Amino acid sequence: MSEEVKFWHLRNHQLFWVLNNSQVRQLCIITNYKRAKKGEMIDFGEHESSRIYLLKRGNLKIVQVDEEGNELIVDIIQKGELFGSLNFGQDNGSYEYAQVLTDSVVLCSFNTADFERLLAEHPTLAISYTKLIGFRLKRIKNNYSNLFFKNTKERLIAFLTDWANREGRFTGNQVCIDNFLTQKEISQIICSSRQTTTQLFNEWEQQGLISYSRKEIMIKNLKELA
């Protein structure tokens, strides 16, 4: 990827709006770009090799693995979002990795140590970074709250509503979502059985509330579903 393309990718991202053009061009020097295909796993690295990623195109899921080897999908990463070693090396007793959900993704990445120095040099960038991470943590916190206070049907509705608001194409109350998740993955996200998730989708289709396929989910009336 040319330096000019790198520059405009970074220049147009809201995280780096606080930097001037000269500072963004310097940033290009420590930035790496890569492409990954559907199903490919992305390890965040450890210690000196750890990295912070910025998703330029496509979608990923973040999977957390606890000490017993149990896996949980904790977040879906969309275009423009940050992920990776965001805690700067702090160990919380679990392991995380990303996996590509769409046909391909384009990733911009920084060595964690380089990015940490960058934040120290530019306090306004550190504030912008903190805000972006805060939004993601709030979303994850809401997901965990849903597990405790909502039943399976309510969790699925909350997930679809959030997905629609983030990526859906609206026509009035009707919304179309490009579907890159299997029903098994949706079940994992909302901590439900696949059978229950499938049953809910089938019921809503019979009621004329949604139209579900492997490629897209059409919600006929988001307010009525909610």
SULURSUL-V975473 format. One record per helix or strand. SS is the DSSP state (hx for helix, st for strand). FROM is the first residue (numbers start at 1). TO is the last residue. If there is no record, write none. Layout:
[[SS FROM TO] [SS FROM TO]]
//
This chain:
[[hx 3 11] [hx 14 16] [hx 21 29] [st 31 37] [st 41 43] [hx 47 49] [st 51 57] [st 60 65] [st 71 77] [st 82 84] [st 95 100] [st 104 111] [hx 112 121] [hx 123 149] [hx 152 167] [st 169 171] [st 174 178] [hx 183 189] [hx 194 206] [st 210 212] [st 216 219] [hx 222 225]]
//
